[in-house]
Amino acid sequence: MKIMVIDGNSIINRAYHGIRPLSNHEGTPTNAVYGFLSTLFKQQDEERPDRTVVCFDVKEKTFRHLKFDTYKATRKPMDEELAVQMPIVKEVLDALGIVRCELAGYEADDLLGTISRRANENGDECVILTGDRDSLQLVGGGTVVRLVKSALGKTTYTSYTPEKFREEYGFDPIRLIDLKALMGDSSDNIPGVKGVGEKSAKQLLADFGTLDGIYEHIDDERIKKGVRTKLQADEQGARDSYWLATIDRNVPLELDVAHLPEQKIDREALYSLLTRLEFDQFIRKLGLTEGEEAAAPRLPALERCTIASAFEAFGLVDSLTEADRVFVLAGKTLGALCLLSGDTAYFLYADDMGDAWNDVLARLFDGSVNLALHDAKDIIKNLLLRGIDPRGITFDTALAAYLIDPAQSSYDLPRLALACVNEMLPALDLDDPAALSPLGGREETGRSAAQYLAAMREIFREMNDKIEQFGMRRLYYEIELPLERVLAEMENAGCAVAPDALRTFGERLETRIRDLVDQIYLDAGAEFNLNSTRQLGEILFERLGLPAPKKTKTGYSTSAEVLERLREDHPIIAHILEYRRLTKLKSTYVDGLLSVADPKDNRIHTHFQQMVTATGRLSSTDPNLQNIPVRTELGRELRRMFVAPDKDHILIDADYSQIELRVLAHISGDRHMIGAFRTGQDIHAATASKVYHLPIEEITSAMRSSCKAVNFGIVYGISDFSLAQDIGVSRKEAAAFIRSYLDSYPGVENYMETIKETAREQGYVTTLFGRRRALSDINSKNFNVRSAAERIAMNTPIQGTAADIIKIAMVRVRDRLRREGLESHLILQVHDELIIEAPLKEKDIAARILTEEMENAFQMDAPLVAEAKSGMSWYDAK
């Protein structure tokens, strides 16, 4: 029999620190549970054990603590967010039918050792899964230790047999105890012999075999005098450390290892648990279904009706105009429509309607029916491409779910159904021709789609209530929902690029890149793979002898941060940094833009992401236009490639002037900052005037630059250390600078303290428009975790309000352009910047509308300022 024994605390701890924070819709942290289960299932699949046991530490002191109260005394207490997940993991293990083992007075390591010994004595194979190298002393006699390692976001598993251990360490596994006795272990507060490190300890063991062997030959000439002195002075410490490091393999466990029960899953309990945790991936993996959870809320059974002709379809739509709300499910290609009204689900298929399908769609979306959709943007885009002006969409359940909890990884219907109504939805693809085929796919599609519609209605009820409860009515109905239509139009319109100019620009970059490579090889005195971190590290830190960061098992770090610190030490550094910048510019933007430009009209159609960021800012993908570099001249040159489509059109660009600082002034109510904005002063110069106590006309560019760094960093909780690096002063000077800044703007300091206290009390912060961001870590006992949450608390109301304002501006600009009957239309949004494509004849009026609607999007004490410029390219319009 093969038994897998898992070090529960070790694996859970690694999962907690290795996976970004996750929580279910109730706010319960779940990342450690998720990571632990991922590891458990992966290892069970790979190792195929006959039985599995998970061992845990207990809170009571162990026999080691009773003898040495310093043992593990330096260990920090478990994070609260991890502690609350421990009982959940155990509950899941019980539902999985996996044996749990823990015993007061002993550590999990001792249980691992005892179970593995008993298993081996019974002739069974044992695999120990742990992230703790201490357990490697257990290798041998039929026991293999599978060590989990995490580095650079990647997890690996290494199986240690006696041969593998000896290959790596040079001695037998049991001698790991002797190694720790000599070199100690700071993580467990095992002292070892003071001054003896790993290298010396390994050599001693290579020469004398064991700790006893070393002391029996203490006068041997192979022991250096200095090392001998340390060994003699600290022999008791070595002996005590040996005792502490030894895993007890004779724990009085009542567990019958020879007759471990077969793993039997309590499918009903497990379904309930995983549903509450919103782990739909694991539910699918284990093949659990809603029928196994009797207590889970059931979705109502719906009548199903297929509409067979266009005549019937028009009659149905006419009847729906009286309905309170009709729920609509459709694929992106609009090959079918699934409608829910009352308790009847109606199915309409494009193939049954022939040429009348577009007319049916137009009739449904003419504004006479109150429609609710899920993630409607792609459907809106398709309708627009069909020449249909979609109206009547009064709710989007995905968009509402995002506002209620903006930290989730996705808002697809199956995930929300699991979270909101404890329902596991079947697979459904309304863009799959087979699913819509009258030859057999429709029956299953109808059953599945009916469940989706029923779930969607329940999700609507919960989300609609929460929108009201959270005070988000204006945010949802006046900003986010109308914006969805604006983004759909912008994506369909796309923006023109100049492919020939892009290729020429790419050739320029390629020439410069080749020159840089030649120069770098000349600087290095050798050719090597510039894209290999290992080879580059060897060149810089071994061949050229530059000051080296700490070398890890994977080599030296050559990150941008490391290289920037070395910029003045050798000319090769500047060349490497430029090489990296230009190769990224070419591959990501030049090659990337050319690959996505439509060959028919040379337009690119980015995808604006409305439901991704926790602050409410938009992002974009395929391509990502939010990250086009603007700090270098070559980066700015890319904007020349975005052009008006022909000589009869022009681009109009406007961005907000220092919008986040104006929002800060308004929210904080600081009269000095508000006054500077109202009188049109240069805010950075005005700040420098106050901080340096000088007339504004005496402020130098260096002084202004320093205060600009503080102005933009203050609401991100900039530290004296970060500011010192940014402006090139000592940490003490930076701290004094921040203090002077806050004294100059007392309203800002008051805001910073007040918003943190508000966050601590209510567990979240909001923008001026009610956008909410939960802060589960704001009361964490861990200083670093709590500080990060405090920085988010300070920044979110500022950045989030700025994001809300530009969204309002987008809706207002789009609506006014249409209201005044103009052809001009929005094509791009990048952070605080909006771009319109306009016929030349509309240039002036479109520019005026853009400026007016941006500046009047929201009335603040520090007025919004936007200036529109125009040109034949994005570069010219800046």
C-alpha positions in Angstrom: 0.0 0.0 0.0 1.1 3.5 -0.7 0.4 6.2 1.9 0.8 9.9 1.3 1.3 11.9 4.5 0.9 15.7 4.2 2.4 18.4 6.4 -0.8 20.4 6.6 0.6 23.6 8.2 3.5 23.8 5.8 1.4 23.4 2.7 -1.4 25.7 3.9 1.2 28.4 4.9 2.8 28.2 1.4 -0.5 28.4 -0.3 -1.5 31.5 1.8 1.7 33.4 1.0 1.9 32.2 -2.6 -1.6 33.0 -3.9 -3.1 36.5 -4.2 -5.8 37.3 -1.7 -9.1 35.6 -2.6 -12.5 35.7 -0.8 -16.0 34.5 -1.4 -18.9 36.9 -1.7 -19.4 36.8 2.1 -15.9 38.2 2.6 -14.3 35.0 3.9 -10.6 34.7 2.9 -10.2 31.6 0.8 -6.7 31.7 -0.9 -5.0 29.3 1.5 -7.9 26.8 1.2 -7.8 27.1 -2.6 -4.0 26.7 -2.7 -4.0 23.7 -0.3 -6.7 21.9 -2.3 -4.9 22.6 -5.6 -1.7 21.0 -4.2 -3.6 18.1 -2.6 -5.5 17.2 -5.8 -2.4 17.6 -8.0 -0.3 15.3 -5.8 -3.1 12.7 -5.4 -3.4 12.6 -9.2 0.4 12.3 -9.7 1.3 10.0 -6.8 -1.9 7.9 -6.8 -1.7 7.0 -3.1 -4.0 4.3 -1.6 -4.5 6.4 1.5 -3.9 10.0 2.5 -3.3 11.5 5.9 -2.9 15.2 6.7 -1.0 16.1 9.9 -1.4 19.4 11.8 0.3 21.3 14.6 -1.7 22.2 17.6 -1.7 25.3 19.7 -0.5 23.7 22.9 3.2 23.7 23.7 5.2 20.7 22.6 7.8 18.7 24.5 10.5 20.9 22.8 8.9 24.1 24.2 8.7 22.6 27.6 12.4 21.9 27.7 13.6 25.1 25.8 11.3 28.0 26.0 13.3 29.8 23.3 12.4 27.1 20.7 10.6 28.9 17.8 10.2 32.0 20.1 11.1 34.3 17.2 8.2 33.0 15.0 5.5 35.6 14.3 2.0 34.6 15.2 -0.2 33.3 12.3 -1.9 36.0 10.3 -5.5 36.4 11.2 -6.5 35.9 7.5 -4.7 32.6 7.5 -6.0 31.5 11.0 -9.6 31.8 9.9 -9.0 29.4 7.0 -7.4 26.6 9.1 -10.8 25.2 10.4 -12.2 25.5 6.9 -9.4 23.3 5.5 -10.1 20.7 8.1 -13.8 20.8 7.4 -13.1 20.2 3.7 -10.7 17.3 4.5 -13.4 15.7 6.7 -15.9 16.0 3.8 -13.3 14.5 1.4 -12.9 11.5 3.8 -9.2 12.2 4.3 -7.8 11.2 7.7 -6.6 14.1 9.9 -3.9 13.7 12.6 -2.9 16.0 15.4 -1.7 15.4 18.9 -1.1 17.8 21.8 2.5 18.0 22.8 3.9 17.1 19.4 4.5 18.9 16.1 3.2 17.8 12.7 6.8 16.7 11.9 6.8 14.2 14.7 3.5 12.8 13.4 4.9 12.5 9.9 7.9 10.7 11.2 5.9 8.3 13.3 3.4 7.4 10.5 6.2 6.9 8.0 8.1 4.6 10.3 5.0 2.5 11.1 4.1 2.4 7.4 7.6 1.2 6.5 7.5 -1.4 9.2 4.3 -2.7 7.8 6.0 -3.0 4.4 4.1 0.0 3.0 5.5 2.8 0.8 5.2 6.3 2.3 5.4 9.7 0.5 5.7 12.7 2.7 4.5 16.0 1.1 6.0 19.1 2.8 7.6 22.4 2.2 9.9 22.0 5.2 13.4 20.6 4.6 13.5 19.3 8.2 11.5 16.3 7.1 14.3 15.2 4.7 15.9 13.4 7.7 13.0 10.9 7.3 14.1 9.8 3.8 14.9 6.1 3.5 13.5 2.7 4.5 10.6 3.1 2.1 9.9 6.8 2.7 10.3 9.4 0.0 9.9 13.1 0.9 8.3 15.2 -1.8 9.5 18.8 -1.2 7.4 21.7 -2.4 9.4 24.8 -3.4 8.0 28.2 -4.6 10.1 30.7 -6.5 9.3 33.5 -8.9 5.6 32.6 -8.8 6.3 29.0 -9.9 5.8 25.9 -7.7 8.0 22.8 -8.2 8.0 19.4 -6.5 11.2 17.4 -5.9 11.1 13.8 -4.7 14.0 13.0 -2.3 15.1 9.4 -2.2 18.3 8.5 -0.3 20.2 8.7 -3.6 18.8 12.1 -4.5 19.6 13.4 -1.0 23.2 12.1 -1.0 23.7 13.6 -4.5 22.6 17.1 -3.2 24.1 17.0 0.4 26.9 14.6 0.2 25.9 12.5 3.2 23.0 10.3 4.4 19.5 11.9 5.1 19.7 11.1 8.9 22.8 13.3 9.1 20.6 16.4 8.4 20.1 16.4 12.1 23.9 16.7 12.7 24.0 19.5 10.1 21.4 21.6 11.9 23.1 20.9 15.2 26.2 22.6 13.8 24.8 25.4 11.7 21.5 26.0 13.6 18.2 27.1 12.2 17.1 30.7 12.7 13.5 30.0 11.6 13.1 27.6 14.5 15.4 29.5 16.8 17.8 26.5 17.0 21.1 28.0 17.9 23.7 25.5 16.6 27.4 26.4 17.1 27.9 30.1 17.0 30.0 31.1 14.0 29.7 27.8 12.1 28.0 28.1 8.8 26.6 25.7 6.3 29.9 25.3 4.3 32.0 24.6 7.4 29.3 22.2 8.8 29.2 20.2 5.6 32.9 19.8 5.5 33.0 18.7 9.1 30.4 16.0 8.4 32.3 15.0 5.3 35.4 14.5 7.3 34.0 12.9 10.5 30.5 11.6 9.6 28.5 12.7 12.7 28.3 15.2 15.4 29.7 12.6 17.8 32.5 11.9 15.4 33.5 15.5 15.2 33.8 15.8 19.0 35.6 12.5 19.2 38.2 13.9 16.8 38.1 17.5 18.0 41.9 17.7 18.0 42.2 16.4 14.4 44.4 18.7 12.3 41.6 18.8 9.6 39.6 21.0 12.0 40.8 24.6 11.7 41.9 26.3 14.9 39.1 28.9 14.8 36.4 26.3 14.1 37.8 24.1 16.9 37.6 27.0 19.3 33.9 27.6 18.4 33.0 23.9 18.6 34.6 23.6 22.1 33.0 26.8 23.4 29.5 25.8 22.2 29.4 22.0 22.6 26.3 22.1 24.8 24.6 24.3 22.2 25.4 21.7 19.5 24.0 18.9 21.7 20.9 20.8 22.5 20.4 21.7 18.9 20.7 18.1 17.9 18.0 17.2 20.3 15.7 20.0 19.1 16.3 19.1 15.4 15.5 15.4 15.8 12.0 14.4 14.7 10.4 12.0 17.2 9.3 8.9 15.3 7.8 7.2 18.4 4.8 9.4 19.1 2.0 7.6 21.0 -0.5 7.9 18.2 -3.7 5.9 18.4 -3.9 5.9 14.6 -3.8 2.4 13.1 -1.5 3.0 10.1 -1.9 -0.6 9.0 -5.7 -0.2 8.7 -6.3 3.3 7.5 -9.9 3.8 6.3 -10.6 4.1 2.6 -11.2 7.6 1.4 -15.0 8.0 1.0 -16.3 11.5 0.0 -19.3 12.9 1.7 -20.5 14.3 -1.6 -23.4 16.3 -0.1 -21.3 18.0 2.5 -18.4 18.6 0.1 -20.7 20.1 -2.5 -22.2 22.4 0.2 -18.7 23.5 1.4 -17.2 24.0 -2.1 -20.3 25.9 -3.2 -20.0 28.3 -0.2 -16.3 28.8 -0.9 -17.2 29.4 -4.6 -14.7 26.7 -5.8 -16.6 25.7 -9.0 -13.3 24.4 -10.5 -13.1 21.8 -7.8 -16.8 21.0 -8.0 -16.4 20.2 -11.6 -13.2 18.2 -11.0 -14.8 16.0 -8.5 -18.0 15.6 -10.6 -20.3 17.0 -7.9 -23.7 18.1 -8.9 -26.5 20.1 -7.3 -28.5 16.9 -6.7 -26.0 16.0 -4.0 -26.7 19.1 -2.0 -30.2 18.8 -0.7 -30.0 22.0 1.4 -28.9 24.2 -1.5 -31.5 26.6 -2.8 -33.1 25.2 -5.9 -33.8 27.3 -8.9 -37.5 27.2 -10.0 -38.4 24.9 -12.9 -39.3 26.9 -16.0 -41.7 26.1 -18.8 -39.8 26.0 -22.1 -41.2 27.2 -25.3 -39.5 27.3 -28.7 -40.7 30.0 -31.1 -40.8 28.5 -34.6 -41.3 31.5 -36.9 -40.8 35.2 -37.3 -44.6 35.8 -37.0 -44.6 34.1 -33.6 -41.5 36.0 -32.6 -43.0 39.4 -33.3 -46.1 38.4 -31.4 -44.0 37.3 -28.4 -42.1 40.6 -28.4 -45.3 42.5 -28.5 -46.6 40.6 -25.5 -43.4 41.3 -23.6 -43.8 45.1 -23.6 -46.0 44.7 -20.5 -43.5 42.6 -18.6 -41.7 44.1 -15.6 -38.4 42.8 -16.8 -37.3 40.3 -19.5 -34.1 38.4 -19.0 -32.0 37.9 -22.2 -29.4 35.3 -22.8 -27.5 35.3 -26.1 -24.1 34.4 -27.6 -21.8 37.0 -29.1 -22.7 35.9 -32.6 -26.5 36.3 -31.9 -27.3 32.9 -33.4 -30.0 32.4 -30.8 -32.0 34.3 -28.1 -33.2 32.9 -24.8 -35.8 35.0 -23.1 -37.3 34.7 -19.6 -40.6 36.3 -18.7 -42.6 35.1 -15.7 -41.8 31.4 -15.4 -41.5 30.7 -19.1 -38.2 30.5 -21.1 -38.6 31.2 -24.8 -36.0 30.2 -27.4 -35.6 31.9 -30.7 -33.1 30.5 -33.3 -31.7 32.6 -36.2 -32.0 29.6 -38.6 -35.8 29.4 -38.0 -36.3 33.1 -38.8 -34.5 33.3 -42.1 -34.1 36.9 -43.5 -36.4 38.2 -40.7 -33.9 37.5 -37.9 -32.5 41.0 -38.0 -36.0 42.5 -37.8 -36.8 40.3 -34.8 -33.7 41.5 -33.1 -34.5 45.1 -33.9 -38.0 44.7 -32.6 -36.8 43.2 -29.3 -34.2 46.0 -28.8 -36.3 48.9 -29.9 -36.7 50.2 -26.3 -40.3 48.9 -25.8 -39.2 46.0 -23.7 -37.4 46.3 -20.3 -34.4 44.0 -20.8 -31.8 42.6 -18.4 -28.6 41.0 -19.9 -25.4 39.6 -18.6 -22.1 41.1 -19.8 -23.9 42.9 -22.6 -21.1 44.8 -24.4 -20.3 42.2 -27.0 -24.0 41.7 -27.8 -24.4 45.5 -28.1 -21.4 45.5 -30.5 -22.9 42.8 -32.7 -26.3 44.6 -32.8 -24.6 47.8 -33.8 -22.7 46.0 -36.6 -26.1 44.7 -37.8 -27.3 48.3 -38.1 -29.5 47.9 -35.0 -29.6 50.7 -32.4 -30.0 48.6 -29.1 -32.2 50.2 -26.6 -34.1 49.0 -23.6 -31.2 47.4 -21.8 -31.9 48.5 -18.2 -29.7 46.1 -16.3 -26.5 44.1 -16.7 -26.0 41.5 -14.0 -22.3 41.2 -14.6 -21.8 44.9 -14.3 -23.8 45.0 -11.1 -21.8 42.1 -9.6 -18.6 44.0 -10.4 -19.7 47.1 -8.6 -20.8 45.1 -5.5 -17.4 43.2 -5.4 -14.8 44.6 -7.7 -12.0 42.2 -6.5 -13.3 39.1 -8.1 -11.4 37.4 -10.9 -14.4 37.0 -13.2 -18.1 37.7 -13.3 -19.3 34.9 -15.6 -22.8 33.5 -14.9 -21.7 30.1 -13.6 -19.4 31.7 -11.0 -22.1 34.1 -9.9 -24.7 31.4 -9.8 -22.5 29.4 -7.5 -21.9 32.4 -5.2 -25.4 33.8 -5.1 -27.8 30.9 -5.4 -25.7 27.8 -4.7 -26.3 26.5 -8.1 -23.8 24.7 -10.3 -24.7 25.5 -13.9 -24.0 23.1 -16.8 -21.7 24.0 -19.7 -23.4 26.2 -22.3 -22.1 27.7 -25.5 -24.6 29.7 -27.5 -22.0 30.4 -30.2 -21.5 26.7 -31.0 -23.5 25.8 -34.1 -24.0 22.3 -32.8 -25.7 23.6 -29.7 -28.2 25.5 -31.9 -28.8 22.7 -34.5 -32.4 21.5 -34.9 -30.9 18.0 -35.5 -30.3 17.3 -31.8 -28.4 20.1 -30.0 -31.4 22.3 -29.1 -33.0 20.1 -26.5 -29.9 20.1 -24.2 -29.2 23.7 -25.0 -32.8 24.6 -24.0 -32.5 22.8 -20.6 -29.2 24.4 -19.9 -30.2 27.9 -21.0 -33.4 27.7 -18.8 -31.1 27.1 -15.8 -29.0 30.1 -16.8 -32.0 32.3 -17.1 -33.4 31.2 -13.8 -30.0 31.9 -12.1 -29.7 35.2 -13.9 -33.1 36.3 -12.4 -32.0 35.4 -8.9 -28.7 37.1 -9.4 -30.5 40.2 -10.6 -32.7 40.2 -7.4 -29.7 40.1 -5.1 -27.6 42.6 -7.1 -30.4 45.0 -7.6 -31.1 45.0 -3.8 -27.4 45.6 -3.1 -27.1 48.4 -5.6 -29.8 50.2 -3.6 -28.4 49.1 -0.2 -24.8 50.3 -1.0 -26.0 53.6 -2.4 -24.8 52.9 -5.9 -27.9 53.8 -7.9 -26.3 56.9 -9.6 -23.0 55.1 -10.1 -24.7 52.2 -11.8 -27.5 53.7 -13.8 -25.9 57.1 -14.7 -22.3 56.0 -15.2 -21.5 52.4 -15.6 -24.5 51.1 -17.5 -24.6 54.0 -20.1 -20.8 53.7 -20.5 -21.1 50.0 -21.6 -22.8 51.3 -24.8 -20.2 54.0 -25.3 -17.4 51.4 -25.0 -19.1 49.1 -27.5 -19.3 51.9 -30.0 -15.7 52.9 -29.5 -14.5 49.3 -29.9 -16.5 48.9 -33.1 -15.1 52.2 -34.5 -11.5 51.4 -33.7 -8.7 53.9 -34.5 -6.7 54.2 -37.7 -3.0 53.4 -37.7 -0.3 54.1 -40.4 1.2 50.6 -41.2 3.9 51.9 -43.5 5.0 54.4 -40.8 4.9 51.6 -38.2 7.2 49.4 -40.3 9.6 52.3 -40.9 9.6 53.0 -37.2 10.3 49.3 -36.5 13.2 49.3 -38.9 14.7 52.3 -37.1 14.3 50.5 -33.8 15.9 47.3 -35.3 18.9 49.3 -36.5 19.4 50.9 -33.1 18.9 47.5 -31.4 21.6 45.9 -33.6 24.0 48.8 -32.8 23.3 48.4 -29.1 24.0 44.6 -29.2 27.3 45.3 -30.9 28.2 48.0 -28.3 27.2 45.7 -25.4 29.4 42.9 -26.7 32.2 45.4 -27.0 31.6 46.7 -23.4 31.5 43.1 -22.1 34.5 41.8 -24.1 32.5 38.8 -25.1 29.3 37.7 -26.9 26.5 36.1 -25.0 22.8 35.7 -24.9 21.5 39.1 -23.9 18.1 37.7 -23.1 19.5 35.1 -20.6 19.4 36.4 -17.1 22.0 33.8 -16.0 24.5 34.7 -18.8 24.0 38.5 -18.3 24.5 38.1 -14.5 27.8 36.2 -15.1 29.0 38.9 -17.5 28.1 41.8 -15.2 29.1 40.4 -11.8 31.8 37.9 -12.5 33.5 39.0 -15.7 33.2 42.8 -15.2 33.2 42.6 -11.4 30.3 45.0 -10.8 28.8 45.1 -7.3 26.7 42.0 -7.2 23.3 41.5 -5.5 22.9 38.3 -3.5 23.3 35.3 -5.7 20.4 32.8 -5.6 20.2 29.2 -6.8 19.0 30.6 -10.2 21.8 33.1 -10.4 22.1 36.8 -10.1 19.1 39.2 -10.4 19.4 41.5 -13.4 16.1 43.3 -12.9 15.6 46.9 -13.9 15.8 47.9 -10.3 19.2 46.2 -9.8 20.6 47.7 -13.1 19.4 51.2 -12.3 21.5 51.1 -9.1 24.5 50.2 -11.2 23.9 52.8 -14.0 26.9 55.0 -13.0 29.3 52.0 -12.5 29.8 51.0 -16.1 28.6 52.2 -19.5 27.3 48.8 -20.3 24.3 49.3 -18.0 22.8 52.2 -19.8 23.2 50.2 -23.1 21.4 47.2 -21.6 18.6 49.2 -20.2 18.1 50.9 -23.6 18.3 47.6 -25.4 15.5 46.2 -23.2 13.4 49.3 -23.6 13.7 49.2 -27.4 13.1 45.5 -27.8 10.0 45.7 -25.8 8.9 48.8 -27.8 9.3 46.9 -31.0 7.8 43.5 -30.0 4.9 44.8 -28.0 3.9 47.8 -29.9 5.3 47.9 -33.4 5.0 44.2 -34.2 2.0 44.0 -31.9 0.0 46.8 -33.5 0.8 45.6 -37.0 -0.5 42.1 -36.1 -3.9 43.4 -34.9 -4.6 46.1 -37.5 -7.5 45.2 -39.8 -5.9 44.9 -43.3 -9.1 46.2 -44.9 -9.1 49.7 -43.3 -5.9 49.7 -41.1 -7.9 50.2 -38.0 -7.2 48.5 -34.6 -10.0 47.6 -32.3 -8.9 47.4 -28.7 -11.1 45.8 -26.1 -11.9 48.1 -23.2 -12.2 46.2 -19.9 -14.9 47.7 -17.7 -14.9 45.0 -15.0 -11.2 44.5 -14.1 -9.8 47.2 -11.8 -10.7 47.6 -8.1 -10.5 51.4 -8.5 -12.9 51.6 -11.4 -10.3 52.7 -14.0 -10.7 51.3 -17.5 -8.1 49.0 -19.0 -7.7 47.7 -22.5 -6.4 44.5 -24.2 -5.5 43.3 -27.7 -3.7 45.7 -27.8 -3.2 47.4 -24.4 -3.3 51.1 -25.3 -3.2 52.2 -21.7 0.5 51.3 -21.4 1.9 53.0 -24.5 5.1 54.6 -23.2 5.2 58.4 -23.1 8.3 59.2 -21.0 10.8 58.7 -23.7 10.9 60.4 -27.1 10.9 57.1 -28.9 7.9 56.0 -26.9 6.1 59.2 -27.7 6.9 58.6 -31.4 4.5 55.7 -31.3 1.7 58.2 -31.1 2.5 59.4 -34.6 1.3 56.0 -35.8 -2.2 56.6 -34.6 -3.7 58.8 -37.3 -6.8 60.4 -38.8 -8.2 58.0 -41.5 -7.8 60.5 -44.4 -7.2 64.1 -45.2 -10.8 65.0 -44.5 -10.7 63.9 -40.9 -8.7 65.0 -37.8 -8.1 63.8 -34.3 -9.0 65.9 -31.3 -7.4 65.1 -27.9 -8.1 66.5 -24.5 -6.9 65.3 -21.1 -7.6 66.5 -17.6 -5.0 68.7 -16.0 -3.9 67.1 -12.7 -7.3 65.6 -12.1 -6.2 63.4 -9.1 -4.7 66.4 -7.3 -7.9 68.4 -7.9 -9.9 65.5 -6.5 -7.6 65.4 -3.5 -8.1 69.2 -3.0 -11.9 68.8 -3.2 -12.1 65.7 -0.9 -9.7 67.0 1.7 -11.1 70.5 1.6 -7.6 72.0 2.0 -8.1 75.7 1.4 -4.5 76.3 0.4 -4.6 73.6 -2.3 -8.0 74.7 -3.5 -6.9 78.3 -3.7 -3.9 77.4 -5.8 -6.1 75.6 -8.3 -8.8 78.3 -8.4 -6.3 81.0 -9.1 -4.7 78.9 -11.9 -1.3 78.6 -10.2 1.2 75.9 -11.1 0.3 73.5 -8.3 3.8 72.0 -8.0 5.4 75.5 -7.9 2.8 76.6 -5.4 3.5 73.6 -3.2 7.3 74.3 -3.4 6.6 77.9 -2.4 4.9 76.7 0.8 7.4 73.9 1.6 10.5 76.0 1.0 9.0 79.2 2.4 10.0 81.1 -0.7 8.1 83.4 -3.1 6.8 81.4 -6.1 9.0 83.3 -8.5 12.1 82.1 -6.6 11.2 78.5 -6.9 13.7 76.5 -9.1 12.9 73.7 -11.4 14.6 71.2 -9.0 12.4 72.5 -6.1 9.3 72.2 -8.3 10.3 68.6 -9.3 10.7 67.5 -5.7 7.3 68.8 -4.8 5.8 67.2 -7.8 7.1 63.9 -6.6 5.4 64.5 -3.2 2.2 65.8 -4.7 1.7 62.7 -6.8 3.0 60.3 -4.2 1.3 61.5 -1.1 -2.0 59.8 -1.6 -0.2 56.6 -2.5 1.3 56.7 1.0 4.8 57.5 -0.3 7.4 56.7 2.4 10.5 58.7 3.2 12.5 55.8 1.8 10.7 55.9 -1.6 10.8 59.7 -1.7 14.5 59.7 -0.9 15.1 57.5 -3.9 12.9 59.5 -6.2 14.5 62.9 -5.5 18.0 61.9 -4.5 18.1 63.0 -0.9 18.8 61.2 2.4 15.9 59.4 4.1 16.0 61.9 7.0 15.8 64.8 4.5 12.9 63.1 2.8 11.0 62.6 6.1 11.5 66.3 6.9 10.3 67.1 3.4 7.1 65.1 3.8 6.5 66.7 7.3 6.9 70.1 5.8 4.5 69.2 3.0 1.8 68.0 5.4 2.2 71.1 7.5 1.6 73.2 4.4 -1.5 71.3 3.5 -3.2 70.4 6.9 -6.4 69.4 5.1 -4.6 66.7 3.2 -3.0 65.3 6.4 -6.4 65.3 8.1 -8.0 63.5 5.1 -5.2 60.8 5.2 -5.8 60.1 8.9 -9.6 60.3 8.7 -10.0 58.0 5.7 -7.8 55.4 7.4 -9.9 55.5 10.5 -13.1 55.3 8.4 -11.7 52.3 6.6 -10.8 50.6 9.9 -14.4 51.2 11.2 -16.4 50.1 8.2 -14.0 47.8 6.3 -14.2 49.7 3.1 -13.8 53.1 1.4 -15.9 54.8 -1.3 -15.4 57.3 -4.1 -17.6 60.5 -4.2 -20.0 58.5 -6.4 -20.3 55.6 -4.1 -17.9 53.1 -5.7 -16.9 50.8 -2.9 -13.7 49.0 -2.3 -13.5 46.5 0.5 -10.3 46.4 2.6 -10.2 43.1 4.5 -6.6 43.7 5.6 -7.1 47.1 7.1 -7.1 45.7 10.7 -4.5 43.1 10.1 -1.9 42.5 12.9 0.8 42.2 10.2 2.3 45.7 9.9 3.2 45.4 6.2 -0.2 43.9 5.2 -2.0 46.6 7.2 0.1 49.4 5.8 -0.6 48.3 2.2 -4.3 48.4 3.0 -4.0 51.9 4.5 -2.3 53.1 1.3 -5.2 51.7 -0.7 -7.6 53.4 1.7 -6.0 56.7 1.0 -5.7 56.3 -2.7 -8.9 54.6 -3.8 -11.3 57.6 -3.1 -8.9 59.8 -5.2 -8.1 57.5 -8.1 -11.6 56.0 -8.1 -13.3 59.4 -8.2 -11.1 60.5 -11.0 -12.0 57.3 -12.9 -15.7 58.0 -12.3 -15.4 61.5 -13.5 -13.8 60.6 -16.9 -16.5 57.9 -17.3 -19.1 60.6 -16.8 -17.3 62.7 -19.4 -17.3 59.9 -21.9 -21.0 59.4 -21.6 -21.7 63.1 -21.8 -19.4 63.7 -24.8 -20.9 60.8 -26.7 -24.5 61.8 -26.0 -23.9 65.4 -26.9 -22.2 64.6 -30.2 -25.2 62.5 -31.1 -27.7 65.0 -29.8 -26.2 67.7 -32.0 -26.2 65.4 -35.0 -22.4 65.3 -35.5 -20.4 62.5 -37.2 -17.6 63.0 -34.7 -17.2 60.2 -32.3 -15.0 59.0 -29.5 -12.3 56.4 -30.4 -9.9 56.2 -27.5 -9.7 56.7 -23.7 -6.3 56.4 -22.1 -6.3 57.2 -18.3 -7.3 60.9 -18.1 -7.3 61.5 -21.9 -10.1 61.3 -24.5 -9.7 61.3 -28.2 -12.3 62.1 -30.9 -12.1 61.4 -34.6 -13.9 64.2 -36.4 -14.5 65.4 -39.9 -12.5 68.6 -40.6 -15.7 70.6 -40.9 -16.7 69.6 -37.3 -13.3 70.3 -35.7 -14.1 73.4 -33.8 -17.5 72.4 -32.5 -16.3 68.9 -31.6 -13.3 70.4 -29.7 -15.7 72.7 -27.9 -18.0 69.9 -26.9 -15.1 67.7 -25.7 -13.7 70.5 -23.5 -17.1 71.6 -22.1 -18.4 68.2 -21.2 -15.1 67.1 -19.6 -14.9 70.3 -17.5 -18.5 70.1 -16.5 -18.6 66.4 -15.8 -18.6 67.2 -12.1 -18.5 70.4 -10.1 -15.7 70.5 -7.6 -14.1 73.1 -5.3 -11.0 72.7 -7.4 -12.4 73.1 -10.9 -11.7 70.6 -13.6 -9.6 71.8 -16.5 -9.3 70.2 -19.9 -7.8 71.6 -23.1 -8.5 70.2 -26.5 -5.9 70.1 -29.3 -6.1 68.7 -32.7 -3.8 67.2 -35.4 -3.6 64.5 -38.1 -2.0 62.1 -35.6 -2.3 61.4 -31.9 1.2 62.9 -31.5 0.2 66.1 -33.2 -2.9 66.4 -31.2 -1.1 66.3 -27.8 
